């Protein structure tokens, strides 16, 4: 029994050290920074987001999802998702990053006119 525990612990340690193949590591890679999209013009970014959502049949409000492995075993749980599922999850992360850039830059919202403090808009003559 003790020998089995030593072998199991060794296998789990080796599985966690392989790098890049555990479920938690690959799901973390799906989360992306929105800063990479800040240089893309708003109309092009919205079009890219919509095309990506349509390609993977996702809503334009998609967000990355995370599994909930048994406590402490996240780095040791192998990623058993299909390639299609991994691609869809990666697209969800890209869509979420694009949405954060769109929201931060207020794409699609009317621009406010700047006025000097204390100035009043001109009233029409009567």
N, CA, C and O atoms as a GROMACS GRO file, in nm:
protein
  504
    1UNK      N    1   0.082  -0.119   0.000
    1UNK     CA    2   0.000   0.000   0.000
    1UNK      C    3   0.087   0.126   0.000
    1UNK      O    4   0.061   0.221  -0.074
    2UNK      N    5   0.189   0.125   0.083
    2UNK     CA    6   0.278   0.240   0.090
    2UNK      C    7   0.352   0.260  -0.042
    2UNK      O    8   0.370   0.373  -0.087
    3UNK      N    9   0.394   0.150  -0.104
    3UNK     CA   10   0.463   0.156  -0.232
    3UNK      C   11   0.372   0.216  -0.338
    3UNK      O   12   0.418   0.293  -0.423
    4UNK      N   13   0.244   0.184  -0.336
    4UNK     CA   14   0.148   0.240  -0.432
    4UNK      C   15   0.136   0.391  -0.417
    4UNK      O   16   0.127   0.462  -0.517
    5UNK      N   17   0.137   0.438  -0.294
    5UNK     CA   18   0.128   0.582  -0.270
    5UNK      C   19   0.253   0.655  -0.322
    5UNK      O   20   0.243   0.765  -0.376
    6UNK      N   21   0.369   0.594  -0.306
    6UNK     CA   22   0.493   0.654  -0.354
    6UNK      C   23   0.491   0.662  -0.507
    6UNK      O   24   0.529   0.763  -0.565
    7UNK      N   25   0.446   0.556  -0.571
    7UNK     CA   26   0.438   0.554  -0.718
    7UNK      C   27   0.336   0.656  -0.766
    7UNK      O   28   0.363   0.729  -0.861
    8UNK      N   29   0.221   0.664  -0.701
    8UNK     CA   30   0.118   0.760  -0.739
    8UNK      C   31   0.169   0.903  -0.724
    8UNK      O   32   0.148   0.986  -0.812
    9UNK      N   33   0.234   0.933  -0.614
    9UNK     CA   34   0.289   1.067  -0.592
    9UNK      C   35   0.395   1.100  -0.697
    9UNK      O   36   0.400   1.213  -0.746
   10UNK      N   37   0.478   1.004  -0.732
   10UNK     CA   38   0.580   1.026  -0.834
   10UNK      C   39   0.517   1.054  -0.970
   10UNK      O   40   0.561   1.143  -1.042
   11UNK      N   41   0.414   0.978  -1.004
   11UNK     CA   42   0.347   0.997  -1.134
   11UNK      C   43   0.280   1.134  -1.141
   11UNK      O   44   0.288   1.201  -1.243
   12UNK      N   45   0.216   1.174  -1.034
   12UNK     CA   46   0.152   1.305  -1.032
   12UNK      C   47   0.254   1.418  -1.042
   12UNK      O   48   0.229   1.518  -1.108
   13UNK      N   49   0.366   1.401  -0.976
   13UNK     CA   50   0.470   1.503  -0.983
   13UNK      C   51   0.525   1.515  -1.124
   13UNK      O   52   0.543   1.625  -1.176
   14UNK      N   53   0.552   1.402  -1.187
   14UNK     CA   54   0.604   1.403  -1.324
   14UNK      C   55   0.499   1.461  -1.419
   14UNK      O   56   0.534   1.539  -1.508
   15UNK      N   57   0.375   1.425  -1.402
   15UNK     CA   58   0.269   1.477  -1.488
   15UNK      C   59   0.257   1.628  -1.475
   15UNK      O   60   0.230   1.696  -1.574
   16UNK      N   61   0.276   1.681  -1.356
   16UNK     CA   62   0.268   1.825  -1.336
   16UNK      C   63   0.389   1.899  -1.388
   16UNK      O   64   0.381   2.019  -1.415
   17UNK      N   65   0.501   1.830  -1.402
   17UNK     CA   66   0.624   1.896  -1.446
   17UNK      C   67   0.640   1.893  -1.598
   17UNK      O   68   0.732   1.956  -1.651
   18UNK      N   69   0.556   1.822  -1.667
   18UNK     CA   70   0.568   1.813  -1.812
   18UNK      C   71   0.558   1.951  -1.873
   18UNK      O   72   0.628   1.981  -1.970
   19UNK      N   73   0.472   2.036  -1.820
   19UNK     CA   74   0.464   2.175  -1.863
   19UNK      C   75   0.373   2.196  -1.982
   19UNK      O   76   0.394   2.138  -2.089
   20UNK      N   77   0.273   2.277  -1.961
   20UNK     CA   78   0.186   2.316  -2.071
   20UNK      C   79   0.079   2.216  -2.109
   20UNK      O   80   0.003   2.242  -2.202
   21UNK      N   81   0.070   2.103  -2.041
   21UNK     CA   82  -0.030   2.005  -2.079
   21UNK      C   83  -0.139   1.988  -1.975
   21UNK      O   84  -0.233   1.912  -1.996
   22UNK      N   85  -0.129   2.057  -1.863
   22UNK     CA   86  -0.233   2.040  -1.762
   22UNK      C   87  -0.352   2.129  -1.797
   22UNK      O   88  -0.339   2.230  -1.867
   23UNK      N   89  -0.466   2.091  -1.746
   23UNK     CA   90  -0.590   2.162  -1.772
   23UNK      C   91  -0.580   2.307  -1.725
   23UNK      O   92  -0.618   2.398  -1.799
   24UNK      N   93  -0.531   2.329  -1.605
   24UNK     CA   94  -0.527   2.464  -1.551
   24UNK      C   95  -0.431   2.554  -1.630
   24UNK      O   96  -0.461   2.672  -1.651
   25UNK      N   97  -0.317   2.501  -1.673
   25UNK     CA   98  -0.223   2.581  -1.750
   25UNK      C   99  -0.282   2.623  -1.884
   25UNK      O  100  -0.270   2.738  -1.925
   26UNK      N  101  -0.345   2.529  -1.951
   26UNK     CA  102  -0.402   2.561  -2.083
   26UNK      C  103  -0.521   2.654  -2.071
   26UNK      O  104  -0.542   2.738  -2.159
   27UNK      N  105  -0.600   2.642  -1.966
   27UNK     CA  106  -0.713   2.734  -1.948
   27UNK      C  107  -0.664   2.874  -1.914
   27UNK      O  108  -0.725   2.972  -1.954
   28UNK      N  109  -0.555   2.883  -1.840
   28UNK     CA  110  -0.498   3.015  -1.810
   28UNK      C  111  -0.449   3.084  -1.937
   28UNK      O  112  -0.455   3.206  -1.947
   29UNK      N  113  -0.402   3.007  -2.034
   29UNK     CA  114  -0.354   3.064  -2.160
   29UNK      C  115  -0.468   3.126  -2.241
   29UNK      O  116  -0.444   3.211  -2.326
   30UNK      N  117  -0.592   3.084  -2.215
   30UNK     CA  118  -0.706   3.137  -2.289
   30UNK      C  119  -0.736   3.282  -2.252
   30UNK      O  120  -0.795   3.355  -2.331
   31UNK      N  121  -0.697   3.324  -2.133
   31UNK     CA  122  -0.720   3.461  -2.089
   31UNK      C  123  -0.614   3.549  -2.155
   31UNK      O  124  -0.495   3.524  -2.143
   32UNK      N  125  -0.660   3.654  -2.224
   32UNK     CA  126  -0.568   3.740  -2.298
   32UNK      C  127  -0.579   3.884  -2.252
   32UNK      O  128  -0.680   3.925  -2.195
   33UNK      N  129  -0.474   3.959  -2.278
   33UNK     CA  130  -0.473   4.101  -2.246
   33UNK      C  131  -0.549   4.178  -2.354
   33UNK      O  132  -0.537   4.148  -2.472
   34UNK      N  133  -0.627   4.275  -2.311
   34UNK     CA  134  -0.701   4.357  -2.406
   34UNK      C  135  -0.614   4.466  -2.467
   34UNK      O  136  -0.653   4.527  -2.566
   35UNK      N  137  -0.498   4.492  -2.409
   35UNK     CA  138  -0.411   4.598  -2.458
   35UNK      C  139  -0.362   4.573  -2.601
   35UNK      O  140  -0.335   4.668  -2.674
   36UNK      N  141  -0.352   4.447  -2.640
   36UNK     CA  142  -0.306   4.416  -2.775
   36UNK      C  143  -0.404   4.463  -2.882
   36UNK      O  144  -0.368   4.475  -2.998
   37UNK      N  145  -0.528   4.489  -2.843
   37UNK     CA  146  -0.630   4.531  -2.940
   37UNK      C  147  -0.651   4.683  -2.940
   37UNK      O  148  -0.731   4.733  -3.019
   38UNK      N  149  -0.582   4.755  -2.853
   38UNK     CA  150  -0.603   4.899  -2.844
   38UNK      C  151  -0.556   4.976  -2.967
   38UNK      O  152  -0.601   5.088  -2.991
   39UNK      N  153  -0.467   4.918  -3.045
   39UNK     CA  154  -0.419   4.986  -3.165
   39UNK      C  155  -0.505   4.957  -3.288
   39UNK      O  156  -0.485   5.017  -3.394
   40UNK      N  157  -0.601   4.868  -3.274
   40UNK     CA  158  -0.690   4.834  -3.384
   40UNK      C  159  -0.805   4.935  -3.387
   40UNK      O  160  -0.866   4.959  -3.283
   41UNK      N  161  -0.837   4.993  -3.503
   41UNK     CA  162  -0.949   5.087  -3.510
   41UNK      C  163  -1.079   5.022  -3.462
   41UNK      O  164  -1.100   4.902  -3.482
   42UNK      N  165  -1.165   5.102  -3.400
   42UNK     CA  166  -1.286   5.050  -3.337
   42UNK      C  167  -1.374   4.970  -3.434
   42UNK      O  168  -1.416   4.859  -3.401
   43UNK      N  169  -1.400   5.025  -3.551
   43UNK     CA  170  -1.491   4.955  -3.643
   43UNK      C  171  -1.432   4.822  -3.688
   43UNK      O  172  -1.505   4.725  -3.705
   44UNK      N  173  -1.301   4.817  -3.708
   44UNK     CA  174  -1.236   4.693  -3.748
   44UNK      C  175  -1.236   4.592  -3.633
   44UNK      O  176  -1.255   4.473  -3.655
   45UNK      N  177  -1.216   4.640  -3.511
   45UNK     CA  178  -1.215   4.552  -3.394
   45UNK      C  179  -1.352   4.489  -3.372
   45UNK      O  180  -1.362   4.370  -3.342
   46UNK      N  181  -1.457   4.568  -3.385
   46UNK     CA  182  -1.593   4.516  -3.370
   46UNK      C  183  -1.621   4.412  -3.479
   46UNK      O  184  -1.682   4.308  -3.452
   47UNK      N  185  -1.578   4.439  -3.601
   47UNK     CA  186  -1.599   4.344  -3.710
   47UNK      C  187  -1.521   4.215  -3.685
   47UNK      O  188  -1.572   4.106  -3.710
   48UNK      N  189  -1.397   4.226  -3.637
   48UNK     CA  190  -1.316   4.107  -3.607
   48UNK      C  191  -1.380   4.024  -3.496
   48UNK      O  192  -1.385   3.901  -3.504
   49UNK      N  193  -1.430   4.092  -3.393
   49UNK     CA  194  -1.494   4.021  -3.282
   49UNK      C  195  -1.619   3.946  -3.331
   49UNK      O  196  -1.640   3.830  -3.297
   50UNK      N  197  -1.700   4.015  -3.410
   50UNK     CA  198  -1.823   3.952  -3.460
   50UNK      C  199  -1.793   3.833  -3.551
   50UNK      O  200  -1.862   3.732  -3.545
   51UNK      N  201  -1.689   3.845  -3.634
   51UNK     CA  202  -1.652   3.735  -3.723
   51UNK      C  203  -1.601   3.616  -3.643
   51UNK      O  204  -1.634   3.501  -3.675
   52UNK      N  205  -1.521   3.641  -3.540
   52UNK     CA  206  -1.469   3.533  -3.457
   52UNK      C  207  -1.582   3.463  -3.382
   52UNK      O  208  -1.584   3.340  -3.372
   53UNK      N  209  -1.676   3.541  -3.330
   53UNK     CA  210  -1.791   3.482  -3.260
   53UNK      C  211  -1.874   3.397  -3.355
   53UNK      O  212  -1.920   3.289  -3.318
   54UNK      N  213  -1.892   3.445  -3.477
   54UNK     CA  214  -1.971   3.369  -3.575
   54UNK      C  215  -1.898   3.242  -3.617
   54UNK      O  216  -1.960   3.136  -3.633
   55UNK      N  217  -1.765   3.251  -3.635
   55UNK     CA  218  -1.686   3.136  -3.677
   55UNK      C  219  -1.697   3.020  -3.577
   55UNK      O  220  -1.706   2.904  -3.617
   56UNK      N  221  -1.696   3.052  -3.449
   56UNK     CA  222  -1.700   2.949  -3.345
   56UNK      C  223  -1.838   2.932  -3.283
   56UNK      O  224  -1.854   2.860  -3.184
   57UNK      N  225  -1.939   2.998  -3.341
   57UNK     CA  226  -2.077   2.989  -3.294
   57UNK      C  227  -2.086   3.027  -3.145
   57UNK      O  228  -2.146   2.956  -3.064
   58UNK      N  229  -2.025   3.141  -3.111
   58UNK     CA  230  -2.024   3.191  -2.974
   58UNK      C  231  -2.099   3.325  -2.969
   58UNK      O  232  -2.109   3.393  -3.071
   59UNK      N  233  -2.150   3.362  -2.853
   59UNK     CA  234  -2.211   3.496  -2.841
   59UNK      C  235  -2.100   3.601  -2.840
   59UNK      O  236  -1.986   3.571  -2.807
   60UNK      N  237  -2.135   3.725  -2.875
   60UNK     CA  238  -2.033   3.830  -2.875
   60UNK      C  239  -1.995   3.872  -2.734
   60UNK      O  240  -1.905   3.955  -2.715
   61UNK      N  241  -2.061   3.817  -2.635
   61UNK     CA  242  -2.029   3.845  -2.494
   61UNK      C  243  -1.955   3.728  -2.429
   61UNK      O  244  -1.952   3.718  -2.307
   62UNK      N  245  -1.895   3.640  -2.510
   62UNK     CA  246  -1.829   3.519  -2.459
   62UNK      C  247  -1.714   3.555  -2.366
   62UNK      O  248  -1.644   3.654  -2.386
   63UNK      N  249  -1.696   3.472  -2.265
   63UNK     CA  250  -1.586   3.486  -2.169
   63UNK      C  251  -1.521   3.350  -2.152
   63UNK      O  252  -1.587   3.247  -2.171
   64UNK      N  253  -1.393   3.348  -2.116
   64UNK     CA  254  -1.329   3.218  -2.094
   64UNK      C  255  -1.391   3.144  -1.976
   64UNK      O  256  -1.436   3.206  -1.879
   65UNK      N  257  -1.394   3.013  -1.985
   65UNK     CA  258  -1.450   2.932  -1.877
   65UNK      C  259  -1.338   2.850  -1.814
   65UNK      O  260  -1.235   2.822  -1.877
   66UNK      N  261  -1.358   2.812  -1.690
   66UNK     CA  262  -1.259   2.735  -1.617
   66UNK      C  263  -1.326   2.616  -1.553
   66UNK      O  264  -1.438   2.626  -1.501
   67UNK      N  265  -1.259   2.502  -1.556
   67UNK     CA  266  -1.311   2.384  -1.488
   67UNK      C  267  -1.273   2.394  -1.341
   67UNK      O  268  -1.187   2.475  -1.304
   68UNK      N  269  -1.336   2.314  -1.260
   68UNK     CA  270  -1.310   2.316  -1.117
   68UNK      C  271  -1.258   2.178  -1.076
   68UNK      O  272  -1.335   2.095  -1.027
   69UNK      N  273  -1.126   2.154  -1.094
   69UNK     CA  274  -1.075   2.021  -1.057
   69UNK      C  275  -1.072   2.005  -0.906
   69UNK      O  276  -1.088   2.101  -0.831
   70UNK      N  277  -1.052   1.882  -0.863
   70UNK     CA  278  -1.044   1.856  -0.720
   70UNK      C  279  -0.936   1.945  -0.658
   70UNK      O  280  -0.833   1.970  -0.720
   71UNK      N  281  -0.960   1.990  -0.539
   71UNK     CA  282  -0.870   2.085  -0.474
   71UNK      C  283  -0.727   2.035  -0.472
   71UNK      O  284  -0.698   1.926  -0.422
   72UNK      N  285  -0.638   2.117  -0.526
   72UNK     CA  286  -0.496   2.084  -0.524
   72UNK      C  287  -0.448   2.002  -0.643
   72UNK      O  288  -0.328   1.986  -0.662
   73UNK      N  289  -0.540   1.950  -0.724
   73UNK     CA  290  -0.499   1.866  -0.836
   73UNK      C  291  -0.504   1.937  -0.970
   73UNK      O  292  -0.482   1.874  -1.073
   74UNK      N  293  -0.532   2.069  -0.972
   74UNK     CA  294  -0.541   2.144  -1.097
   74UNK      C  295  -0.418   2.131  -1.184
   74UNK      O  296  -0.431   2.104  -1.304
   75UNK      N  297  -0.297   2.150  -1.129
   75UNK     CA  298  -0.177   2.139  -1.212
   75UNK      C  299  -0.147   1.997  -1.258
   75UNK      O  300  -0.066   1.977  -1.348
   76UNK      N  301  -0.212   1.899  -1.196
   76UNK     CA  302  -0.184   1.760  -1.231
   76UNK      C  303  -0.290   1.698  -1.320
   76UNK      O  304  -0.272   1.588  -1.371
   77UNK      N  305  -0.402   1.768  -1.338
   77UNK     CA  306  -0.510   1.714  -1.419
   77UNK      C  307  -0.478   1.736  -1.566
   77UNK      O  308  -0.462   1.850  -1.609
   78UNK      N  309  -0.467   1.630  -1.644
   78UNK     CA  310  -0.434   1.648  -1.786
   78UNK      C  311  -0.550   1.714  -1.861
   78UNK      O  312  -0.666   1.698  -1.824
   79UNK      N  313  -0.516   1.787  -1.965
   79UNK     CA  314  -0.617   1.855  -2.046
   79UNK      C  315  -0.674   1.754  -2.145
   79UNK      O  316  -0.608   1.715  -2.241
   80UNK      N  317  -0.797   1.712  -2.122
   80UNK     CA  318  -0.860   1.610  -2.205
   80UNK      C  319  -0.964   1.669  -2.300
   80UNK      O  320  -1.041   1.596  -2.361
   81UNK      N  321  -0.964   1.804  -2.314
   81UNK     CA  322  -1.060   1.866  -2.405
   81UNK      C  323  -1.021   1.836  -2.550
   81UNK      O  324  -0.904   1.817  -2.582
   82UNK      N  325  -1.122   1.830  -2.635
   82UNK     CA  326  -1.094   1.807  -2.777
   82UNK      C  327  -1.030   1.931  -2.837
   82UNK      O  328  -1.036   2.039  -2.778
   83UNK      N  329  -0.970   1.917  -2.954
   83UNK     CA  330  -0.908   2.032  -3.021
   83UNK      C  331  -1.012   2.138  -3.052
   83UNK      O  332  -0.986   2.257  -3.037
   84UNK      N  333  -1.130   2.096  -3.095
   84UNK     CA  334  -1.237   2.192  -3.124
   84UNK      C  335  -1.276   2.269  -3.000
   84UNK      O  336  -1.300   2.390  -3.006
   85UNK      N  337  -1.284   2.202  -2.887
   85UNK     CA  338  -1.320   2.268  -2.761
   85UNK      C  339  -1.210   2.364  -2.717
   85UNK      O  340  -1.239   2.475  -2.672
   86UNK      N  341  -1.083   2.324  -2.731
   86UNK     CA  342  -0.972   2.413  -2.695
   86UNK      C  343  -0.973   2.538  -2.784
   86UNK      O  344  -0.950   2.649  -2.736
   87UNK      N  345  -0.999   2.519  -2.914
   87UNK     CA  346  -1.005   2.633  -3.007
   87UNK      C  347  -1.120   2.727  -2.971
   87UNK      O  348  -1.105   2.849  -2.976
   88UNK      N  349  -1.235   2.670  -2.936
   88UNK     CA  350  -1.350   2.750  -2.897
   88UNK      C  351  -1.323   2.827  -2.768
   88UNK      O  352  -1.361   2.944  -2.757
   89UNK      N  353  -1.257   2.764  -2.672
   89UNK     CA  354  -1.223   2.832  -2.547
   89UNK      C  355  -1.121   2.943  -2.572
   89UNK      O  356  -1.128   3.049  -2.508
   90UNK      N  357  -1.027   2.921  -2.663
   90UNK     CA  358  -0.928   3.025  -2.697
   90UNK      C  359  -0.999   3.143  -2.763
   90UNK      O  360  -0.967   3.258  -2.734
   91UNK      N  361  -1.095   3.114  -2.851
   91UNK     CA  362  -1.172   3.221  -2.915
   91UNK      C  363  -1.253   3.299  -2.812
   91UNK      O  364  -1.267   3.421  -2.825
   92UNK      N  365  -1.307   3.232  -2.712
   92UNK     CA  366  -1.380   3.301  -2.605
   92UNK      C  367  -1.289   3.401  -2.533
   92UNK      O  368  -1.332   3.511  -2.500
   93UNK      N  369  -1.165   3.361  -2.509
   93UNK     CA  370  -1.069   3.451  -2.446
   93UNK      C  371  -1.037   3.571  -2.534
   93UNK      O  372  -1.024   3.683  -2.484
   94UNK      N  373  -1.025   3.549  -2.664
   94UNK     CA  374  -0.999   3.659  -2.757
   94UNK      C  375  -1.118   3.754  -2.763
   94UNK      O  376  -1.100   3.876  -2.763
   95UNK      N  377  -1.238   3.700  -2.768
   95UNK     CA  378  -1.359   3.782  -2.774
   95UNK      C  379  -1.370   3.867  -2.647
   95UNK      O  380  -1.404   3.985  -2.654
   96UNK      N  381  -1.342   3.807  -2.532
   96UNK     CA  382  -1.348   3.881  -2.406
   96UNK      C  383  -1.246   3.994  -2.405
   96UNK      O  384  -1.278   4.105  -2.361
   97UNK      N  385  -1.125   3.969  -2.451
   97UNK     CA  386  -1.022   4.073  -2.456
   97UNK      C  387  -1.063   4.185  -2.551
   97UNK      O  388  -1.043   4.303  -2.521
   98UNK      N  389  -1.121   4.149  -2.666
   98UNK     CA  390  -1.169   4.251  -2.760
   98UNK      C  391  -1.279   4.335  -2.697
   98UNK      O  392  -1.281   4.457  -2.713
   99UNK      N  393  -1.370   4.271  -2.626
   99UNK     CA  394  -1.480   4.344  -2.561
   99UNK      C  395  -1.428   4.441  -2.456
   99UNK      O  396  -1.480   4.551  -2.442
  100UNK      N  397  -1.326   4.401  -2.381
  100UNK     CA  398  -1.270   4.491  -2.280
  100UNK      C  399  -1.205   4.612  -2.345
  100UNK      O  400  -1.213   4.723  -2.293
  101UNK      N  401  -1.139   4.591  -2.460
  101UNK     CA  402  -1.080   4.703  -2.532
  101UNK      C  403  -1.189   4.795  -2.588
  101UNK      O  404  -1.178   4.917  -2.582
  102UNK      N  405  -1.294   4.735  -2.642
  102UNK     CA  406  -1.407   4.812  -2.697
  102UNK      C  407  -1.473   4.895  -2.587
  102UNK      O  408  -1.502   5.012  -2.608
  103UNK      N  409  -1.496   4.834  -2.471
  103UNK     CA  410  -1.559   4.906  -2.359
  103UNK      C  411  -1.470   5.018  -2.306
  103UNK      O  412  -1.518   5.128  -2.279
  104UNK      N  413  -1.342   4.989  -2.292
  104UNK     CA  414  -1.250   5.089  -2.237
  104UNK      C  415  -1.239   5.211  -2.329
  104UNK      O  416  -1.233   5.324  -2.282
  105UNK      N  417  -1.236   5.185  -2.460
  105UNK     CA  418  -1.222   5.296  -2.555
  105UNK      C  419  -1.357   5.356  -2.594
  105UNK      O  420  -1.363   5.454  -2.669
  106UNK      N  421  -1.464   5.296  -2.542
  106UNK     CA  422  -1.601   5.342  -2.571
  106UNK      C  423  -1.629   5.347  -2.721
  106UNK      O  424  -1.681   5.445  -2.773
  107UNK      N  425  -1.593   5.239  -2.788
  107UNK     CA  426  -1.618   5.229  -2.931
  107UNK      C  427  -1.769   5.225  -2.957
  107UNK      O  428  -1.842   5.156  -2.886
  108UNK      N  429  -1.813   5.297  -3.056
  108UNK     CA  430  -1.953   5.296  -3.094
  108UNK      C  431  -2.040   5.393  -3.016
  108UNK      O  432  -2.158   5.410  -3.049
  109UNK      N  433  -1.985   5.456  -2.914
  109UNK     CA  434  -2.063   5.552  -2.836
  109UNK      C  435  -2.036   5.692  -2.892
  109UNK      O  436  -1.924   5.720  -2.936
  110UNK      N  437  -2.137   5.778  -2.892
  110UNK     CA  438  -2.114   5.913  -2.944
  110UNK      C  439  -2.013   5.988  -2.857
  110UNK      O  440  -2.013   5.977  -2.735
  111UNK      N  441  -1.929   6.063  -2.923
  111UNK     CA  442  -1.826   6.140  -2.852
  111UNK      C  443  -1.890   6.263  -2.788
  111UNK      O  444  -1.974   6.328  -2.849
  112UNK      N  445  -1.850   6.293  -2.667
  112UNK     CA  446  -1.900   6.411  -2.598
  112UNK      C  447  -1.824   6.533  -2.649
  112UNK      O  448  -1.703   6.527  -2.671
  113UNK      N  449  -1.895   6.642  -2.668
  113UNK     CA  450  -1.830   6.765  -2.710
  113UNK      C  451  -1.768   6.831  -2.588
  113UNK      O  452  -1.828   6.838  -2.480
  114UNK      N  453  -1.647   6.878  -2.607
  114UNK     CA  454  -1.578   6.945  -2.498
  114UNK      C  455  -1.621   7.091  -2.493
  114UNK      O  456  -1.628   7.158  -2.596
  115UNK      N  457  -1.649   7.139  -2.374
  115UNK     CA  458  -1.687   7.279  -2.354
  115UNK      C  459  -1.599   7.338  -2.245
  115UNK      O  460  -1.553   7.267  -2.156
  116UNK      N  461  -1.577   7.465  -2.254
  116UNK     CA  462  -1.501   7.534  -2.150
  116UNK      C  463  -1.590   7.549  -2.027
  116UNK      O  464  -1.711   7.567  -2.039
  117UNK      N  465  -1.530   7.542  -1.908
  117UNK     CA  466  -1.610   7.559  -1.787
  117UNK      C  467  -1.674   7.698  -1.785
  117UNK      O  468  -1.609   7.797  -1.818
  118UNK      N  469  -1.799   7.705  -1.747
  118UNK     CA  470  -1.870   7.830  -1.736
  118UNK      C  471  -1.931   7.880  -1.865
  118UNK      O  472  -2.006   7.977  -1.866
  119UNK      N  473  -1.899   7.812  -1.975
  119UNK     CA  474  -1.959   7.860  -2.102
  119UNK      C  475  -2.094   7.795  -2.120
  119UNK      O  476  -2.117   7.680  -2.080
  120UNK      N  477  -2.183   7.870  -2.182
  120UNK     CA  478  -2.317   7.819  -2.207
  120UNK      C  479  -2.334   7.799  -2.357
  120UNK      O  480  -2.278   7.875  -2.437
  121UNK      N  481  -2.410   7.698  -2.395
  121UNK     CA  482  -2.434   7.684  -2.537
  121UNK      C  483  -2.512   7.803  -2.589
  121UNK      O  484  -2.597   7.858  -2.519
  122UNK      N  485  -2.484   7.842  -2.710
  122UNK     CA  486  -2.552   7.960  -2.769
  122UNK      C  487  -2.699   7.930  -2.786
  122UNK      O  488  -2.737   7.824  -2.835
  123UNK      N  489  -2.782   8.025  -2.745
  123UNK     CA  490  -2.925   8.007  -2.763
  123UNK      C  491  -2.967   8.071  -2.895
  123UNK      O  492  -2.909   8.172  -2.937
  124UNK      N  493  -3.066   8.015  -2.959
  124UNK     CA  494  -3.109   8.070  -3.088
  124UNK      C  495  -3.173   8.207  -3.069
  124UNK      O  496  -3.237   8.231  -2.966
  125UNK      N  497  -3.157   8.299  -3.165
  125UNK     CA  498  -3.218   8.432  -3.152
  125UNK      C  499  -3.370   8.421  -3.158
  125UNK      O  500  -3.426   8.333  -3.224
  126UNK      N  501  -3.435   8.513  -3.086
  126UNK     CA  502  -3.581   8.510  -3.083
  126UNK      C  503  -3.644   8.616  -3.164
  126UNK      O  504  -3.767   8.624  -3.169
   0.00000   0.00000   0.00000
